[in-house]
Amino acid sequence: MIRKTCRAGAFTSALMMMTLIAAPGSRAVAQSDNAVIVMPPVAADSAPEQTVAETLPLRFVARPVVQPLPRQPAQMPATPGDAGSLAALVDALAADASLSPDVECLAQAIYFEARGEPLDGQLAVAQVIVNRTRSPQFPSDYCSVVRQRAQFSFVRNGRIPAAPRAGRAWQRASAIARIADQALWDSPAEDALFFHASSVRPGWARTKLARATIERHVFYR
């Protein structure tokens, strides 16, 4: 009887230890008559796999979207649309004295032929030279037109004299040359190909423009 009781006790102790081992994550203590057994914790990687969405709460943070403003376009030079007068357009362009060699020939012709005239008269002289480059009767560039024999009295042996660059007269002539070259202002000379000083009586006959006399010159087709 005593032997059966001991066996039953041993069986009960073994059953308790198995129960403790089967409990996941348990740190329970199984005690016997001779030792105290501490069960190790279940390893973390033995837990069921979980996604980030299951383990971390979702948080939505509203942030303002900052969009850079487009750059403002660079200020454009004055044009017929924003210049109230020819004088205003000349003033806007006079500060920039950079000219191509061909446009410089045009500016020199304006300076020597009409620098003492109002701006309309200077532009009319420039327009004649521009019109000649578009006509099959004349060369196709300003320098060749100005240097053409017996056309402009200030030209000597095909040479254009150098104009003084420091004065206001040259700045105006340069601006008028750019205006005529780029057709930035309507010229009163229209499609004129010839002109002469009003004090001169030429020996040739041409068709005068509707507005033949512009300042100190008379213009013809």
PyMOL commands that set and color helices and strands:
alter all, ss='L'
color gray80, all
select helices_A, chain A and resi 2-22+44-46+52-55+86-94+101-114+119-133+142-147+168-182
alter helices_A, ss='H'
color red, helices_A
select strands_A, chain A and resi 29-31+36-38+194-197+208-214+217-220
alter strands_A, ss='S'
color yellow, strands_A
deselect
rebuild
show_as cartoon
